[in-house]
Amino acid sequence: MNNSLLKSQINWNVWLPPLAFLVFLILEKELFGTYFSSWIYGLVLFFYGILYSLRYRLWHPAVILCLAGITLWHYTLAAHFNACLSMLHQMGIPVDPIAVKSPFHMGLWFVNLLIFLVTLPLFGPVPAKAFKLELSAKKLFRMAATTVSSTSDGFTSRPLHAGKTEFSKEQLTGFALYLSGQTVVFPVFTDSGIYLTFSMGKSPLSGTDPSAFSYLLFDPAGNISVNISERDYRQFRKTYSFDRLCESLGDVFKRFLLYYSSAQESKILTELAASKEYKS
């Protein structure tokens, strides 16, 4: 039986949930004249907003998705108030649809929609970038794990020395900025050196100490250190040799650095794009 190198995780699928919602909504409206799908999908948006905020340690997903759910519910009440009251009546809640006047109006909903549309470009890029960084982290770990076969030891909190580089600080800074521009890693520049951080969970965008994530560090003396966070290490299905996994990850970045220094950056993107869900 084939198993992927990494444990499966819930990830956003941009198009499937809203398309499924529209299909169910149309079928429900035509067959039953109700709008339960709108209320359920609103709850789903709330759930995923909170889930991804907790997962990435960012507040932006909760704001965007919870506001999207509120906007959906607001529209349902504004456009189908009497139908919603009838739905409550069907559920056994004593409500007279005729006696209750709707406090919801489409004009107010348009204000709600405008707020959501303004909020989306303001806060949306942050969780979108966090998601892309997570995908890149998975590719990096898959590439590293394919050259590791031993499973003799487990996690250790200490970073692994992965050699030394003779490249200048300017070259290393350019390399870090290039990988950042391609949303491969999130660089952090400190007095201790240049951290290239990445993670399959808590996002480096959360502003926490870079040592809280998996990282590759170029210190001021040119030494290279690699560390894999415990949470990332636990995402592997096998207990790979921690030192070998760190060493392999360091080799991946050193190879990328050679590509960058020889003006062959496209090879970095090619290798990342070729990184698939390898089987073992």
N, C-alpha and C positions, 0 to 999 in steps of 0.2 A: 504493500500500500504506500503510495507516494504522499509525502507531507511537505508543505512549504517550509522554508527555513524559518519564517517568522510566524508568530501566532496571528490568527485572523483578528481584525479590529473593525469596528463600525466606522465607516467613512461617509462623508457627504456624497450623494449622487445628485448633481444639480438638476437634472431634467426629470428623472423618473418619479419622484414624489409629487411634484405639481401636475405632471401629466396624468398620473394615476388618480389624483384628486379630481381633476376635471372630468375624467371618464366616469368615476363613481358619482360625482355631483350631477352630471347630465342624466345618467341612468336613474338615479334616485328621484330627481325632479320629475322626469317623464313617467316613471312607474308609480311613484307614491305621492308626489307633490310635497315632499319634505326636504329639509336641508341639514340633516344630521351630519352629513359629510363635512360641511363647513365647520361645524363645531368640533368635530373630531380632529380635522386637519389643523385647526387652530391650537388644539391641545398638543398635537405632535410638534408644531413649531415651538411652543413653549418648552416642551421636553428636550428637544435637540438644542435649543438655545442655552438652556441651563447645563445640559450635558457637556457641550463643547466649551462653555465658559469654565466649567470645573476641570475639564480635561486639559485645556490649553493654559489655564490660569489667566485668562483674559476676560474682561467684562463685555467686550464688543459683541461676541456672538449672542449673548443673552439680550442685549439691547435691541439688536437688529431683528432677531427671530421672534422675540416676544412682542415687539412692536408690529411685526408682520401679522402675528396671530390676532392682536387687538384690532388691526385694520380690517382683517378678514371678518372677524365677528361683528365689527361696527357696520360693515357693508351689509351683512346678512340681516341684521336688525333693521337697518334703514330701508332696505329694499323689500324685505319679506317679514315685516314685524308680525302681521296677523298669522302667517304660516308658522312662525316660531312659537306663538302662543298656542296654536293648535297642536304643535308638537309637544308642548308641556302638558296639554290636556290629555294627549294620547299616553303620556308617561304616568298618568294618574295624579298630576298636580292640578288642583281645582282652580282653573283660570278661565274667565269668560272672555274670549277673543273680541267680542263686540263692545264690551264695557270698558276696556282699557284703551286709552289713547296713546299712540306712539310718541315717545319723547325723542325719537331718533329721526333725523332728517338727512337727506342726501347732501345738503349744503355743508352740514357739520362733518359728514364723512369725507367730503372733498378736502376739508382742512386737515383731517386726520391723514388722508392719503398724501397730501403735500408734505406734512411733517415726516412721514415715512420716506418719501422720495428724496427729501433733503438729507435725512439721516443716513440713507444707504451709501451714497458716495463718501460721506464723511467718515463713517466707521467701518464700512464694508471692506476696504482694502486690507485692514489689519488681520481679520480672520482668514481672508483669502490668501494672504501671504503666509500665515501660520500653517495653513493647509498645504500649500506648495512646499514649504520647508519640511513638513512632516513626510511628504511623498519623497522628497530628495533624500531625507535621512534613511528611509527604508531602502532606497536604491543603494546608498553608500554601504549600509550594513549587509545587504545581500551580496554586493560585490566583494566585501571583505570576507564574508562567511564561506564563499565558494572555495577558497583556498585553505580552509581550516577543516581538518578531519578529526583531530584529537578532541576528546571530551573528558580529559583527565582531571581537570580542576574547575572550580566555580568562581564566583565573583570575588573581586578584591577591590577595596576602595582606593588603592594607590594608583597614580598614573604610571604609565610605562615609558621609559626612555626609548625613543625610536630613531636615534641617530642625530646627525648635525647637518646643518645646511650652510653653504658658503654664500648664499644669495644675500644681497643687501637688504636693508630695512625697507627701502623704497620698492624693491622688487616684490618683497613679501607683502607689503601693503597693497601694491597693485594686484597681486594674486588674490588677496583676501577680498578686495573690492570687486574684482571680476566675478568671483564665486558668489558674492552677495548680490551682484546685479543679475545673475542667472538664478537666483533664489535657491542656491545649493546649500549654503550655510549662512549663519548670521554672525558676522565678525564683531568682536569686542576688542577695542584697543586700550590697553592698560599699561602701567609701568612695568608689570610682570611680563609683558609681551603681547603678541597678537593671538587671541583666541578665535578659532573657527568653531563655533558652537552649532550643534544640531541635536535633534531629539525626535523620538517617535511618540511623544506625549506632551508633557508640559512644554509650552513653546518658549524658545529663547527670547521671543519678543516681549515676554512678561517682565523683563527688566531685572530678573534675579541675577545673583552672582554667577558669572559664566562657569565656575567650577561645579555648579549644580546640574550641569548638562553634560552630555558627551561632547568631547572637544579634542581638537588638535591645537597644541600651543607652540608657537615659535617664540622662544625667550630672547632677550636682548643679546645673548652670547651666541645665538644661532642654534641652540639645542632644541630638539623636537620632542615633545611629550604628547602622549595619547592617553585619553581616559574615556572609558565607557561608563555611563551612569548605571546604577543598579536597575533602575526602571527599564532602561533600554535593553540591558543584558537579559532581563527576565522575559523579554518579548520573543526570544528565540525558543524554538521548540526543544532544541537539544542544549545540554549544558556544555557548550563549547569551551575549550581551553581559553581562559580569559586573556592570558598573555599573548597567545597566538592570534586571537581575534584583534587585540589592540595592535599587534605588530602588522597584521594584514591590513588593518584600516590605515595605519601609518604609511604603508607601501602604496595604497591607493592615492593618498594625498600627495606623496612625493612624486608619484608618476604624473599626477595632474600638474604639479608645479613644474616639472620638466616640460610638459606640453606647453604650459603658459610661457615659460622662459624662451622657448624656441618658436614662439608665434604660431603654435598649433592648437590654439584653444578649442577649435571645433572638435578635436578628438575627445576632449573632456565631455562635451555634450553628447557626442556619439556613444561613448561608453555608458553614460548615465541612461540614455534612451534605450540602450540595448539591455540594460539590467532588468530582467523580468523575474517573475516568481519562480525561481529555480526549484527544481525538485530534488529530493534526496531519497 
